[in-house]
Amino acid sequence: MIKKVLIAEDQECANMSLQKALEELGITDIDYVYYCDDALASIQRSKHSNESYDLLITDLSFEEDGRLQKITGGKELIQAARQVQPDLRVLVFSASREAATIETLDKTLDADGYVRKARNDAKELKEAIDKISKNQRHFPRYIIDLVKQKNAHDFTRFDIAVISLLAQGTLQKDIPAHLQKSGIKPSGLSSVEKRLNLMKETFDFSKNEQLVAYCKDMGII
């Protein structure tokens, strides 16, 4: 059961929305901070006083404002918090939709849930918190589908180099010269064309521009 919650969120409106969602679930023991360093300090104090938090809700991105911080992002906060309190449950509330980021939260950081800042996020927040309180995880179906789609193709160093060059505005016919300069093999134009065609076929794209846009959205490049 979740009784005590810490919110780490630097946007005041989002912070207030989170507090309201928690209160509507009957959770009133709520602390909130605007900086990751303050969040970790709160977790340490609560742990030492035997009044540990049941749940940490954190954003991933925190805007710099001139205040010096040791921990500047949500991923680092999750890792540091779990070192202090390994059993702390974590819900990420973020605008990010990159598949690579979500996969890291799921597989590497072992977050208990993720809710994207979007329409109807208050409703989903309540659903996520309710599930986490029952020792269940919450990763929406469309998020899981994004990760599966990303993993439909095993992007190699060669693939990423080619797509990155396209994203930088390099013409396809000029890519081999850039690959050769970087010592990346194969570097022939036929190899570049075959690999691009394979990737486009995998994701059902007809243009290189679609592939580049997709890889940007997924956090691949």
Order of alpha helices (4+ residues) and beta strands (2+ residues): beta-alpha-beta-alpha-beta-alpha-beta-alpha-beta-alpha-alpha-alpha-alpha-alpha-alpha
